[in-house]
Amino acid sequence: MAAAIRAYDWEATPLGPLGDWPAALKTAVSMMVNSRFPKCLAWGAELITIHNDAFRSILGNKPSALGQPFREVWLEVWDEISPIVSKALAGEATFIEDFPLTINRYGHPEEVWFTFCYSPIRDEAGRVLGMMDTVIETTGKMQAERNGRLLNAELAHRMKNTLAMIAAIASQTFRSAETLKEAQSILSERIATLGEAHSILTQSSWSSAPIRAVVEGALAPHRAGLGTIRIGGPPLQLPADQAMTLALAVNELATNAMKYGALSVEAGEVAIGWSTGRPQSEDAFRFEWTESGGPLVVPPRRVGFGSRLVERVMAQKFHGEVALDYQPEGLRYVLATTMAQVAPRE
């Protein structure tokens, strides 16, 4: 910028030839161009703009500001900054932190924040002939703080929902269990499954979770079963609420399989699979749990929390239909919905 200033045709501006500039202006420009901190000088009645190299990042792709009136350079925000400019020209410096503005430096309106100081520049007689804008952009910091507040609010919402879910699970567990010991064991397992789902979701800031990771996480405590578990299906991201519900449902199915089904014998096998279609479409999505090689299947004597979860709650969360078939040769569970219902929602 020092070279650009020397080469500029200043005679065509109110400042006149470079050699005729007053000492105060020459000194201010020299100090400015030798600084690596973004600085811009506005001089004279027209507030002609001169800036250093570091100030270019503040200007972005705006037309060249060198030699232009400060008002024209920042015309889109002149109503906001002109009172601060007036104070500087009246001899009063102003320092402002994280000042919000909507500027146009890349061909579109952009919300930005600046920390800056407009300070008067005086000549040898003490008269204010211009001002210095010393500035740093703080947009990144302010966006991070705003995102942090949003994230904390979302976290509080998630925590509230999770605690409500745990309370409901605890209530249903103790209501359905035949003994206190059984209730304690089942509740611990269900909460551990929730915790695993939470860990998976945390990796993506609670936006979504890979279906395979959700299924494998829910199955982790049941891998010690006698039977074999096979998992297969294309990659798919599930929204947070569906991921947690699926994890609980898979845990319930696996628990039942270890107690009474295919995972209770060495010859047993559980096949877990899902099929997908085009995202955000009416194409089918199916999730299937099929058991084979286990003991003769007998329908349960009563409907407990686990049965309600894998049937009613899954159908509600996925906005689809559930079929739970207690075939003698093996339990078969199918969830059917559309791809529009399993896409992560903003």
Rosetta silent file (secondary structure, phi, psi, omega in degrees, C-alpha in Angstrom):
SEQUENCE: MAAAIRAYDWEATPLGPLGDWPAALKTAVSMMVNSRFPKCLAWGAELITIHNDAFRSILGNKPSALGQPFREVWLEVWDEISPIVSKALAGEATFIEDFPLTINRYGHPEEVWFTFCYSPIRDEAGRVLGMMDTVIETTGKMQAERNGRLLNAELAHRMKNTLAMIAAIASQTFRSAETLKEAQSILSERIATLGEAHSILTQSSWSSAPIRAVVEGALAPHRAGLGTIRIGGPPLQLPADQAMTLALAVNELATNAMKYGALSVEAGEVAIGWSTGRPQSEDAFRFEWTESGGPLVVPPRRVGFGSRLVERVMAQKFHGEVALDYQPEGLRYVLATTMAQVAPRE
SCORE:     score description
SCORE:     0.000 S_00000001
   1 L     0.000  -30.591  176.727    0.000    0.000    0.000 S_00000001
   2 H   -59.849  -42.477  178.284    2.921    2.360    0.550 S_00000001
   3 H   -66.875  -39.185  179.344    3.814    1.917   -3.135 S_00000001
   4 H   -64.880  -37.741  179.406    0.164    2.337   -4.152 S_00000001
   5 H   -66.921  -41.604  179.767   -0.082    5.558   -2.148 S_00000001
   6 H   -65.103  -33.695 -175.470    3.066    6.979   -3.792 S_00000001
   7 H   -86.650  -10.205 -173.143    1.751    6.085   -7.260 S_00000001
   8 L   -72.546  146.614  178.933   -1.776    7.401   -6.754 S_00000001
   9 L   -83.873   83.031 -176.496   -2.908   10.550   -8.590 S_00000001
  10 H   -73.974  -17.284  178.725   -3.637   12.665   -5.531 S_00000001
  11 H   -63.570  -23.158  179.935   -3.932   15.843   -7.591 S_00000001
  12 H   -84.235    3.528 -179.526   -7.356   14.584   -8.675 S_00000001
  13 L  -118.560  165.572  177.304   -8.488   14.545   -5.026 S_00000001
  14 L   -61.488  -15.086 -178.785   -9.066   17.306   -2.448 S_00000001
  15 L   -75.370  -25.499 -179.489   -5.754   16.288   -0.809 S_00000001
  16 L    77.359 -176.749 -176.745   -3.670   17.624   -3.703 S_00000001
  17 L   -56.809  146.406 -178.189   -0.148   16.513   -4.681 S_00000001
  18 H   -56.170  -38.442 -177.652    1.650   14.217   -2.271 S_00000001
  19 H   -67.838  -19.379 -178.613    4.488   16.718   -1.839 S_00000001
  20 H   -94.524    2.456 -178.139    2.078   19.386   -0.622 S_00000001
  21 L   -65.425  144.849  176.513    0.566   17.294    2.154 S_00000001
  22 L   -66.690  156.510 -177.096    0.828   18.769    5.658 S_00000001
  23 H   -58.777  -37.203 -178.355    3.348   17.230    8.025 S_00000001
  24 H   -62.156  -39.839  179.865    0.578   15.809   10.265 S_00000001
  25 H   -69.316  -44.216 -179.992   -0.894   13.852    7.336 S_00000001
  26 H   -61.444  -41.456 -179.937    2.495   12.581    6.171 S_00000001
  27 H   -65.116  -44.335 -179.171    3.381   11.446    9.706 S_00000001
  28 H   -63.429  -42.192  179.570    0.015    9.700   10.197 S_00000001
  29 H   -65.748  -41.716  179.257    0.286    7.892    6.849 S_00000001
  30 H   -61.018  -44.598  178.660    3.868    6.809    7.589 S_00000001
  31 H   -64.378  -37.937 -176.690    2.865    5.374   10.959 S_00000001
  32 H   -68.160  -50.117 -175.374   -0.162    3.663    9.416 S_00000001
  33 H   -68.526  -20.925  178.234    1.566    1.923    6.482 S_00000001
  34 L   -89.980    4.706  177.705    4.309    0.652    8.795 S_00000001
  35 L  -100.525  143.096  176.086    1.760   -1.005   11.076 S_00000001
  36 L   -95.875    3.442  175.468    0.578   -4.565   10.603 S_00000001
  37 L   -91.524  137.502 -177.943   -2.634   -3.832   12.480 S_00000001
  38 L   -57.212  121.018  179.852   -5.585   -2.905   10.210 S_00000001
  39 E  -138.724  146.617  177.695   -5.708    0.889    9.984 S_00000001
  40 E  -140.229  135.697 -179.014   -7.505    3.376    7.799 S_00000001
  41 E  -111.767  135.520  176.065   -7.071    7.134    7.702 S_00000001
  42 E  -122.201  122.439 -168.580   -9.806    9.561    6.609 S_00000001
  43 E  -126.157  140.464  172.492   -8.584   13.119    5.927 S_00000001
  44 L    82.778 -178.435 -177.047  -10.106   16.489    5.228 S_00000001
  45 L   -62.614  -31.940  179.937  -13.645   17.690    4.739 S_00000001
  46 L   -88.964   -2.103 -178.981  -14.332   14.869    2.262 S_00000001
  47 L    51.454   57.652  179.791  -12.709   12.266    4.560 S_00000001
  48 E   -67.640  133.940 -171.296  -10.493   10.913    1.782 S_00000001
  49 E   -90.623  132.804  170.533   -9.502    7.320    2.559 S_00000001
  50 E  -135.604  133.927 -177.075   -5.945    6.017    2.863 S_00000001
  51 E  -140.489  168.299  179.323   -5.302    2.580    4.393 S_00000001
  52 L   -98.627  179.773 -177.308   -2.556    0.031    5.007 S_00000001
  53 H   -63.264  -39.523 -176.606   -2.162   -3.532    3.746 S_00000001
  54 H   -63.346  -23.658 -177.647   -3.720   -5.105    6.826 S_00000001
  55 H   -75.624  -13.236 -178.127   -6.943   -3.156    6.214 S_00000001
  56 H   -61.089  -35.365  179.649   -7.534   -4.993    2.923 S_00000001
  57 H   -65.895  -28.214  177.301   -9.079   -7.963    4.755 S_00000001
  58 H   -71.401  -37.194 -178.149  -11.640   -5.577    6.271 S_00000001
  59 H   -76.059  -26.981 -177.777  -12.578   -4.260    2.820 S_00000001
  60 L    63.251 -129.911 -178.582  -12.904   -7.687    1.206 S_00000001
  61 L   -99.838   21.676  175.717  -13.844   -7.345   -2.456 S_00000001
  62 L   -60.947  154.948  172.583  -15.108   -3.779   -2.223 S_00000001
  63 L   -56.417  156.189 -177.522  -13.963   -1.404   -4.990 S_00000001
  64 L   -50.863  127.452 -177.874  -10.631    0.238   -4.270 S_00000001
  65 L   -90.270  -15.304 -175.947  -11.014    2.520   -1.270 S_00000001
  66 L   -61.293  125.479  178.190   -7.774    4.440   -1.785 S_00000001
  67 L    79.696    2.011 -178.976   -8.502    8.103   -2.458 S_00000001
  68 L   -98.160  151.913  176.201  -12.262    7.639   -2.042 S_00000001
  69 E   -61.487  136.448 -178.319  -14.480    9.438    0.496 S_00000001
  70 H   -56.399  -35.864  179.854  -14.886    7.329    3.636 S_00000001
  71 H   -62.054  -40.515 -178.767  -18.656    7.782    3.394 S_00000001
  72 H   -71.344  -36.094  179.342  -18.746    6.170   -0.060 S_00000001
  73 H   -60.940  -40.690 -176.392  -16.546    3.277    1.019 S_00000001
  74 L  -116.785   42.285 -176.102  -18.945    2.450    3.876 S_00000001
  75 H   -60.009  -37.110 -175.570  -22.166    3.803    2.407 S_00000001
  76 H   -68.178  -18.252 -179.853  -24.237    0.764    3.454 S_00000001
  77 H  -122.667   17.142 -174.712  -23.465    1.366    7.155 S_00000001
  78 H   -61.227  -37.491  179.653  -23.070    5.131    7.117 S_00000001
  79 H   -60.110  -34.235 -179.208  -26.145    5.718    9.277 S_00000001
  80 H   -79.347  -37.696 -172.501  -24.610    3.557   12.030 S_00000001
  81 H   -97.398  -16.431 -176.239  -21.037    4.860   11.922 S_00000001
  82 H   -60.932  -36.163  176.520  -21.494    8.536   11.007 S_00000001
  83 H   -63.051  -32.913  179.740  -22.210    9.602   14.635 S_00000001
  84 H   -73.294  -37.848  175.972  -18.926    7.951   15.690 S_00000001
  85 H   -61.900  -43.866 -179.369  -17.098    9.670   12.836 S_00000001
  86 H   -60.415  -38.769  178.162  -18.577   13.022   13.915 S_00000001
  87 H   -62.759  -44.056  179.531  -17.279   12.514   17.449 S_00000001
  88 H   -61.954  -41.980 -179.914  -13.753   11.850   16.154 S_00000001
  89 H   -70.826  -18.665  175.699  -13.846   14.976   13.987 S_00000001
  90 L   -88.866    1.545  175.902  -15.026   16.924   17.040 S_00000001
  91 L    99.048    8.392 -177.065  -11.901   15.771   18.883 S_00000001
  92 L  -113.732  119.047  177.704  -13.355   12.822   20.851 S_00000001
  93 L   -77.261  147.413  179.062  -11.951    9.342   20.372 S_00000001
  94 E  -130.771  128.430  175.444  -14.379    6.404   20.572 S_00000001
  95 E  -114.625  125.623 -178.050  -13.471    2.782   21.331 S_00000001
  96 E  -131.407  133.485  178.187  -16.162    0.150   20.691 S_00000001
  97 E  -101.964  137.087  171.767  -15.922   -3.607   21.133 S_00000001
  98 E    51.665   53.227 -179.181  -17.786   -6.151   18.996 S_00000001
  99 E   -81.559  121.164 -177.617  -19.866   -3.587   17.117 S_00000001
 100 E   -81.852  136.061  176.739  -22.432   -5.362   14.865 S_00000001
 101 E  -144.231  156.022  172.085  -22.845   -4.211   11.271 S_00000001
 102 E  -114.523  106.514 -175.082  -24.295   -5.594    8.048 S_00000001
 103 E  -112.702  168.277  178.217  -21.845   -4.786    5.270 S_00000001
 104 E  -126.353   98.087 -179.934  -21.489   -5.662    1.607 S_00000001
 105 L  -125.054   -3.620  177.821  -17.934   -6.590    0.681 S_00000001
 106 L  -131.752   26.146  177.459  -18.495   -9.824   -1.287 S_00000001
 107 L    85.788    7.642  178.992  -21.554   -8.915   -3.331 S_00000001
 108 L  -155.106  154.332  178.127  -24.103   -9.778   -0.649 S_00000001
 109 E   -62.311  138.967 -175.965  -25.157   -8.518    2.808 S_00000001
 110 E  -139.075  127.103  177.624  -22.984   -9.987    5.544 S_00000001
 111 E   -81.534  121.339 -177.113  -23.439   -9.824    9.305 S_00000001
 112 E  -136.441  166.442  175.504  -20.102   -8.898   10.890 S_00000001
 113 E  -132.640  142.342  178.252  -18.654   -7.542   14.122 S_00000001
 114 E  -133.170  144.448  166.098  -15.722   -5.161   14.610 S_00000001
 115 E  -108.296  122.858 -172.447  -13.754   -3.873   17.561 S_00000001
 116 E  -151.125  166.930  174.665  -12.390   -0.456   16.591 S_00000001
 117 E  -134.321  124.254  169.940  -11.320    2.995   17.637 S_00000001
 118 E   -98.070  115.204 -177.390  -12.036    6.190   15.706 S_00000001
 119 E  -124.304  143.699 -179.125   -9.502    8.733   16.940 S_00000001
 120 E   -71.222  147.930  172.807   -8.903   12.350   15.850 S_00000001
 121 E  -114.085  124.116 -176.156   -5.739   13.370   13.997 S_00000001
 122 E  -109.845  153.921  174.431   -4.542   16.919   14.803 S_00000001
 123 L   -90.171 -171.761 -176.671   -2.075   19.233   13.093 S_00000001
 124 L   -62.199  -24.569 -179.266    0.687   21.267   14.785 S_00000001
 125 L   -91.070    1.346  178.838   -1.882   23.858   15.880 S_00000001
 126 L    88.597    3.292  179.639   -4.126   21.248   17.505 S_00000001
 127 L   -78.766  140.281  177.118   -6.835   21.413   14.834 S_00000001
 128 E   -81.868  117.443 -179.283   -8.608   18.144   13.954 S_00000001
 129 E  -114.069   -6.087 -179.841   -8.077   17.535   10.235 S_00000001
 130 E  -173.253 -172.170  178.735   -8.893   13.855   10.019 S_00000001
 131 E  -143.331  157.652  177.096   -9.395   10.618   11.900 S_00000001
 132 E  -114.996  128.326  175.719   -7.740    7.219   12.234 S_00000001
 133 E  -102.803  109.125  175.552   -9.767    4.010   12.169 S_00000001
 134 E  -105.939  120.289 -165.130   -7.891    1.258   13.992 S_00000001
 135 E  -143.629  150.224  169.682   -9.929   -1.930   13.668 S_00000001
 136 E  -138.843  138.937  179.408   -9.991   -5.691   14.040 S_00000001
 137 E   -82.212  132.739 -178.714  -12.767   -7.993   12.895 S_00000001
 138 L  -119.662   22.804 -177.766  -14.296  -10.138   15.652 S_00000001
 139 H   -58.118  -45.093 -179.687  -16.938  -11.915   13.565 S_00000001
 140 H   -58.953  -44.425 -179.922  -15.474  -15.359   14.223 S_00000001
 141 H   -63.712  -44.906 -177.183  -15.434  -14.812   17.970 S_00000001
 142 H   -68.025  -37.927  176.772  -18.983  -13.483   18.081 S_00000001
 143 H   -65.630  -38.602  178.123  -20.318  -16.292   15.911 S_00000001
 144 H   -64.232  -41.032  178.360  -18.582  -18.820   18.146 S_00000001
 145 H   -65.054  -41.489  179.123  -20.135  -17.228   21.233 S_00000001
 146 H   -65.432  -43.622  177.894  -23.568  -17.224   19.611 S_00000001
 147 H   -62.542  -35.551  177.345  -23.163  -20.828   18.512 S_00000001
 148 H   -63.752  -40.855  177.823  -22.069  -21.679   22.036 S_00000001
 149 H   -64.901  -41.835  177.952  -25.242  -20.150   23.459 S_00000001
 150 H   -63.924  -40.579  179.693  -27.345  -22.046   20.941 S_00000001
 151 H   -65.181  -40.587  177.880  -25.479  -25.251   21.733 S_00000001
 152 H   -64.405  -39.656  178.207  -25.997  -24.762   25.469 S_00000001
 153 H   -65.234  -40.728  178.587  -29.698  -24.156   24.906 S_00000001
 154 H   -66.480  -39.054  178.520  -29.885  -27.283   22.749 S_00000001
 155 H   -62.756  -42.998  177.895  -27.943  -29.236   25.368 S_00000001
 156 H   -61.086  -40.744  178.434  -30.360  -28.110   28.075 S_00000001
 157 H   -63.892  -44.533  179.964  -33.253  -29.212   25.856 S_00000001
 158 H   -64.380  -41.608  179.445  -31.607  -32.577   25.184 S_00000001
 159 H   -60.907  -42.497  179.754  -30.846  -33.079   28.866 S_00000001
 160 H   -62.855  -44.646  178.802  -34.454  -32.360   29.760 S_00000001
 161 H   -64.409  -40.705 -179.614  -35.703  -34.812   27.159 S_00000001
 162 H   -64.852  -44.157  179.227  -33.197  -37.460   28.230 S_00000001
 163 H   -63.657  -37.521  177.058  -34.131  -37.157   31.894 S_00000001
 164 H   -64.862  -39.061  178.397  -37.802  -37.394   30.948 S_00000001
 165 H   -65.478  -42.804  179.053  -37.032  -40.521   28.923 S_00000001
 166 H   -63.348  -41.569  178.789  -35.096  -42.074   31.812 S_00000001
 167 H   -60.894  -42.501  179.307  -37.937  -41.279   34.198 S_00000001
 168 H   -66.407  -42.092  178.814  -40.430  -42.952   31.840 S_00000001
 169 H   -61.894  -44.899 -179.894  -38.166  -45.973   31.360 S_00000001
 170 H   -61.163  -45.648 -179.179  -37.688  -46.317   35.127 S_00000001
 171 H   -61.116  -47.120 -179.018  -41.416  -46.050   35.785 S_00000001
 172 H   -67.686  -36.399 -179.294  -42.292  -48.616   33.118 S_00000001
 173 H   -63.845  -49.216 -178.491  -39.487  -50.941   34.168 S_00000001
 174 H   -69.815  -25.172  178.679  -40.502  -51.105   37.823 S_00000001
 175 H   -75.495  -34.027 -174.072  -44.151  -51.444   36.843 S_00000001
 176 H   -91.010  -28.463 -175.552  -43.513  -54.385   34.509 S_00000001
 177 L   -68.180  148.154 -178.906  -40.808  -56.310   36.397 S_00000001
 178 L   -84.090  -26.802  178.509  -41.840  -59.204   38.605 S_00000001
 179 L  -134.301  160.129  178.596  -39.148  -58.607   41.234 S_00000001
 180 H   -64.157  -40.772  179.950  -37.119  -55.656   42.463 S_00000001
 181 H   -61.633  -42.770  178.421  -33.858  -57.397   41.530 S_00000001
 182 H   -63.301  -41.864 -179.910  -35.112  -57.976   38.003 S_00000001
 183 H   -62.318  -43.371 -179.699  -36.199  -54.344   37.718 S_00000001
 184 H   -62.206  -42.881 -179.014  -32.809  -53.071   38.875 S_00000001
 185 H   -65.346  -46.245 -179.169  -30.973  -55.274   36.373 S_00000001
 186 H   -64.897  -42.286 -178.897  -33.212  -54.313   33.437 S_00000001
 187 H   -63.309  -43.238  179.331  -33.110  -50.603   34.287 S_00000001
 188 H   -60.036  -40.477 -179.011  -29.313  -50.577   34.483 S_00000001
 189 H   -67.369  -42.449 -179.133  -29.098  -52.220   31.080 S_00000001
 190 H   -66.571  -39.798  178.390  -31.552  -49.816   29.472 S_00000001
 191 H   -67.586  -38.156  177.074  -29.768  -46.760   30.884 S_00000001
 192 H   -62.335  -38.248  177.359  -26.415  -48.152   29.699 S_00000001
 193 H   -63.729  -42.831  175.913  -27.901  -48.505   26.197 S_00000001
 194 H   -59.962  -42.835 -179.639  -29.031  -44.880   26.315 S_00000001
 195 H   -61.007  -39.835  178.237  -25.545  -43.869   27.416 S_00000001
 196 H   -65.813  -41.080  177.352  -23.977  -45.661   24.457 S_00000001
 197 H   -63.651  -38.475  177.514  -26.393  -43.943   22.064 S_00000001
 198 H   -61.813  -42.013 -179.429  -25.514  -40.601   23.666 S_00000001
 199 H   -61.726  -41.700  179.360  -21.810  -41.238   23.090 S_00000001
 200 H   -65.171  -43.108 -178.426  -22.395  -41.935   19.396 S_00000001
 201 H   -68.168  -32.729 -179.673  -24.539  -38.810   18.998 S_00000001
 202 H   -61.181  -31.312 -179.248  -21.995  -36.618   20.795 S_00000001
 203 L   -64.627  -22.106  178.895  -19.487  -37.337   18.020 S_00000001
 204 L  -116.202   27.385  179.270  -21.740  -35.469   15.579 S_00000001
 205 L    54.922   34.346  174.628  -22.830  -32.709   17.996 S_00000001
 206 L    67.719   18.388  178.639  -26.181  -34.425   18.441 S_00000001
 207 L   -82.998  -45.996 -178.744  -27.255  -33.846   14.857 S_00000001
 208 E  -164.534  173.551 -179.848  -27.421  -37.482   13.726 S_00000001
 209 E  -145.609  144.657  177.558  -25.831  -40.910   14.124 S_00000001
 210 E   -66.500  133.505 -176.377  -24.873  -43.749   11.724 S_00000001
 211 H   -60.620  -38.274 -178.386  -27.451  -46.522   11.950 S_00000001
 212 H   -64.833  -41.758  178.993  -24.802  -49.254   12.026 S_00000001
 213 H   -63.773  -37.327  178.634  -23.006  -47.613   14.964 S_00000001
 214 H   -63.633  -47.392 -178.927  -26.328  -47.324   16.811 S_00000001
 215 H   -64.111  -47.252 -178.579  -27.149  -51.001   16.245 S_00000001
 216 H   -64.733  -36.915  177.629  -23.656  -52.224   17.161 S_00000001
 217 H   -64.237  -40.050  179.383  -23.596  -50.052   20.270 S_00000001
 218 H   -70.054  -28.722 -178.602  -26.912  -51.470   21.449 S_00000001
 219 H   -84.698  -15.369 -173.130  -25.716  -55.017   20.766 S_00000001
 220 H   -49.581  -46.683 -178.798  -22.358  -54.643   22.529 S_00000001
 221 H   -69.108  -12.852 -173.004  -23.516  -56.071   25.898 S_00000001
 222 H  -106.850    5.281 -179.554  -25.151  -59.047   24.133 S_00000001
 223 L   -67.641  -16.121  179.363  -22.226  -60.239   22.027 S_00000001
 224 L   -80.605    0.342  178.463  -21.483  -62.829   24.709 S_00000001
 225 L   -62.454  159.941 -176.771  -24.666  -64.683   23.755 S_00000001
 226 L   -70.909  -33.767 -176.550  -24.349  -68.246   22.484 S_00000001
 227 L   -79.553 -179.626 -178.228  -25.809  -67.515   19.060 S_00000001
 228 E  -106.073  142.696  177.546  -24.420  -65.590   16.096 S_00000001
 229 E  -117.919  125.570  175.794  -25.357  -62.026   15.118 S_00000001
 230 E  -115.310  135.857 -177.965  -25.098  -60.833   11.508 S_00000001
 231 E  -126.264  134.714  177.801  -25.534  -57.156   10.598 S_00000001
 232 E  -157.824  141.818  179.011  -25.909  -55.684    7.124 S_00000001
 233 L   165.848  156.832 -179.361  -27.266  -52.569    5.466 S_00000001
 234 L   -71.453  160.753  177.455  -26.240  -49.436    3.562 S_00000001
 235 L   -60.958  140.586  178.948  -24.894  -46.306    5.314 S_00000001
 236 L  -159.706  134.042  175.443  -27.615  -44.089    6.770 S_00000001
 237 E   -95.018  130.455  178.719  -27.675  -41.210    9.245 S_00000001
 238 E  -106.626  142.308  173.370  -30.529  -41.226   11.766 S_00000001
 239 E   -60.478  158.611 -173.649  -31.842  -38.176   13.638 S_00000001
 240 H   -56.689  -47.116 -176.042  -30.988  -38.097   17.346 S_00000001
 241 H   -66.417  -37.220  177.952  -34.431  -39.082   18.664 S_00000001
 242 H   -70.635  -35.912  179.172  -34.758  -41.997   16.240 S_00000001
 243 H   -62.161  -44.461 -179.914  -31.220  -43.166   17.006 S_00000001
 244 H   -66.838  -40.581  179.721  -31.947  -43.378   20.741 S_00000001
 245 H   -65.473  -42.845  177.926  -35.275  -45.135   20.198 S_00000001
 246 H   -62.606  -40.944  178.753  -33.711  -47.665   17.815 S_00000001
 247 H   -59.187  -44.611  178.952  -30.902  -48.342   20.290 S_00000001
 248 H   -65.121  -40.268 -179.621  -33.419  -49.117   23.036 S_00000001
 249 H   -65.029  -44.320  178.738  -35.489  -51.308   20.697 S_00000001
 250 H   -62.757  -39.580  177.378  -32.450  -53.315   19.554 S_00000001
 251 H   -61.146  -42.047  179.848  -31.432  -53.755   23.180 S_00000001
 252 H   -65.235  -43.338  178.975  -34.897  -55.106   24.035 S_00000001
 253 H   -63.965  -40.964 -179.492  -34.864  -57.527   21.100 S_00000001
 254 H   -68.214  -40.532  178.312  -31.351  -58.710   21.980 S_00000001
 255 H   -60.462  -44.299  179.049  -32.234  -59.154   25.639 S_00000001
 256 H   -64.363  -38.600  179.964  -35.248  -61.248   24.695 S_00000001
 257 H   -66.780  -34.648  178.798  -33.135  -63.278   22.252 S_00000001
 258 H   -72.670  -32.546 -178.582  -30.558  -64.057   24.961 S_00000001
 259 H   -81.170  -45.845 -170.287  -33.221  -65.134   27.451 S_00000001
 260 L  -127.304  -14.777 -169.639  -35.628  -67.041   25.245 S_00000001
 261 L  -111.305 -144.728 -170.079  -34.567  -66.829   21.604 S_00000001
 262 H   -63.660  -29.057 -178.235  -31.805  -67.447   19.111 S_00000001
 263 H   -82.627    1.606  179.818  -28.961  -66.043   21.239 S_00000001
 264 H   -91.648   -6.102  179.398  -29.716  -68.517   24.031 S_00000001
 265 L  -134.773  155.130 -176.622  -28.335  -71.518   22.055 S_00000001
 266 L   -65.722  -31.776 -177.123  -25.178  -72.096   20.033 S_00000001
 267 L   -81.969   -5.451 -175.919  -27.059  -72.970   16.852 S_00000001
 268 L   -76.079  155.237  179.478  -29.107  -69.788   16.960 S_00000001
 269 E  -144.699  139.691  174.240  -28.653  -66.875   14.613 S_00000001
 270 E  -118.063  125.051  177.071  -29.919  -63.288   14.494 S_00000001
 271 E  -109.556  121.702  179.343  -29.897  -61.457   11.161 S_00000001
 272 E  -116.899  126.858 -179.050  -30.239  -57.674   11.355 S_00000001
 273 E  -151.799  161.034  176.891  -30.589  -55.698    8.159 S_00000001
 274 E  -146.819  151.663  178.335  -32.048  -52.561    6.660 S_00000001
 275 E  -126.305  147.228 -175.195  -32.735  -51.276    3.167 S_00000001
 276 L  -129.619  170.689  175.003  -32.876  -47.670    2.014 S_00000001
 277 L  -132.189 -153.127 -179.958  -33.923  -45.563   -0.960 S_00000001
 278 L   -71.725  135.957  179.478  -33.358  -42.032   -2.165 S_00000001
 279 L   -57.305  145.130  174.988  -32.953  -39.466    0.636 S_00000001
 280 L    58.848   29.996 -179.030  -35.966  -37.271    1.394 S_00000001
 281 L  -122.152  178.504  176.240  -38.194  -39.385   -0.868 S_00000001
 282 L   -88.420    8.818  174.815  -41.160  -41.715   -0.535 S_00000001
 283 L   -60.124  152.760 -175.343  -38.875  -44.683   -1.229 S_00000001
 284 E   -74.516  144.367  166.793  -39.194  -47.463    1.322 S_00000001
 285 E  -122.215  128.517  179.013  -37.032  -47.854    4.403 S_00000001
 286 E  -129.686  137.774  173.382  -37.153  -51.234    6.149 S_00000001
 287 E  -122.877  127.228 -175.365  -35.442  -52.454    9.285 S_00000001
 288 E  -128.128  141.080  173.167  -35.624  -56.191    9.998 S_00000001
 289 E  -125.178  116.717 -177.172  -34.655  -58.433   12.910 S_00000001
 290 E  -127.409  126.842  178.370  -34.935  -62.152   12.109 S_00000001
 291 E  -107.842  145.168  176.935  -34.109  -65.016   14.463 S_00000001
 292 E  -151.143  158.463  176.276  -33.534  -68.627   13.477 S_00000001
 293 L    76.506    6.293 -179.783  -32.125  -71.829   14.957 S_00000001
 294 L   -96.145 -172.354  177.468  -33.333  -71.040   18.464 S_00000001
 295 L   -62.710  163.327  176.149  -35.843  -72.713   20.762 S_00000001
 296 L   -57.527  128.506 -175.185  -39.486  -72.987   19.733 S_00000001
 297 L   -80.193  132.361  176.685  -40.937  -69.504   19.949 S_00000001
 298 L  -123.303  124.175  178.471  -43.783  -68.930   22.374 S_00000001
 299 L   -55.550  145.421 -178.301  -45.597  -65.550   22.416 S_00000001
 300 L   -64.006  151.101  179.926  -45.131  -63.679   25.727 S_00000001
 301 L   -71.367  -30.449 -178.130  -47.759  -64.079   28.446 S_00000001
 302 L  -141.087  158.068  179.221  -47.994  -60.347   28.987 S_00000001
 303 L   -95.628  111.505 -179.832  -47.111  -57.145   27.150 S_00000001
 304 L  -100.602 -169.476 -178.716  -44.378  -55.288   29.010 S_00000001
 305 H   -62.137  -39.627 -178.944  -42.451  -52.074   28.408 S_00000001
 306 H   -60.362  -43.910  179.301  -40.073  -53.797   25.985 S_00000001
 307 H   -64.398  -42.314  179.181  -42.901  -54.991   23.745 S_00000001
 308 H   -64.371  -36.499 -179.467  -44.534  -51.572   23.755 S_00000001
 309 H   -65.054  -50.330 -174.559  -41.196  -49.957   22.910 S_00000001
 310 H   -72.406  -19.444  179.367  -40.375  -52.136   19.904 S_00000001
 311 H  -101.521  -73.238 -171.911  -43.910  -51.866   18.564 S_00000001
 312 H   -67.830  -49.902 -174.731  -45.753  -48.652   19.466 S_00000001
 313 H   -65.649  -42.630  177.880  -42.866  -46.293   20.258 S_00000001
 314 H   -62.171  -41.819  178.987  -40.818  -47.315   17.202 S_00000001
 315 H   -61.838  -40.433  179.859  -43.856  -46.893   14.957 S_00000001
 316 H   -67.837  -47.378 -175.694  -44.462  -43.417   16.392 S_00000001
 317 H   -66.120  -34.862 -177.939  -40.844  -42.232   16.199 S_00000001
 318 H   -98.820    2.545  178.390  -40.358  -43.450   12.628 S_00000001
 319 L    51.444   46.224 -178.181  -43.880  -42.554   11.489 S_00000001
 320 L  -139.474 -154.985 -178.728  -44.279  -46.020   10.051 S_00000001
 321 E  -123.112  145.509 -178.732  -45.635  -49.502   10.714 S_00000001
 322 E  -123.518  137.712  174.927  -44.220  -52.297   12.843 S_00000001
 323 E  -124.488  124.149  178.102  -44.837  -56.038   12.572 S_00000001
 324 E  -118.299  106.538 -171.928  -43.754  -58.379   15.383 S_00000001
 325 E  -111.874  113.864  179.367  -44.297  -61.995   14.311 S_00000001
 326 E   -87.962   68.721  177.214  -43.764  -64.787   16.851 S_00000001
 327 E   -70.645  143.121 -177.423  -43.241  -67.549   14.300 S_00000001
 328 L   -55.329  -36.106 -177.017  -42.464  -70.949   15.890 S_00000001
 329 L   -81.244  -10.839  178.255  -39.125  -71.201   14.014 S_00000001
 330 E   161.960  143.873  179.150  -37.986  -67.733   15.075 S_00000001
 331 E   -66.312  140.332  175.967  -39.044  -64.205   15.976 S_00000001
 332 E  -132.252  127.191 -177.997  -39.330  -61.753   13.094 S_00000001
 333 E  -124.595  131.532 -178.667  -39.537  -57.995   13.587 S_00000001
 334 E  -134.922  129.192  170.778  -40.046  -55.492   10.753 S_00000001
 335 E  -110.928  126.463 -179.837  -40.216  -51.692   10.802 S_00000001
 336 E  -126.519  129.698  176.110  -41.431  -50.123    7.542 S_00000001
 337 E  -153.328 -161.602  178.588  -41.567  -46.415    6.722 S_00000001
 338 E  -116.063  161.128  179.700  -40.334  -44.033    4.019 S_00000001
 339 H   -62.549  -28.485  178.683  -36.985  -42.312    3.517 S_00000001
 340 H   -64.043  -20.967 -177.683  -38.679  -38.948    4.083 S_00000001
 341 H   -94.227   -7.165 -178.565  -39.303  -40.043    7.667 S_00000001
 342 L  -116.781    0.563  176.928  -35.735  -41.066    8.524 S_00000001
 343 L   -71.573  139.600  176.931  -33.752  -38.148    7.104 S_00000001
 344 L   -55.725  128.546 -179.319  -32.085  -36.012    9.798 S_00000001
 345 L   -94.977  138.927 -177.589  -34.365  -33.061   10.487 S_00000001
 346 L   -70.351    0.000    0.000  -32.885  -29.571   10.924 S_00000001
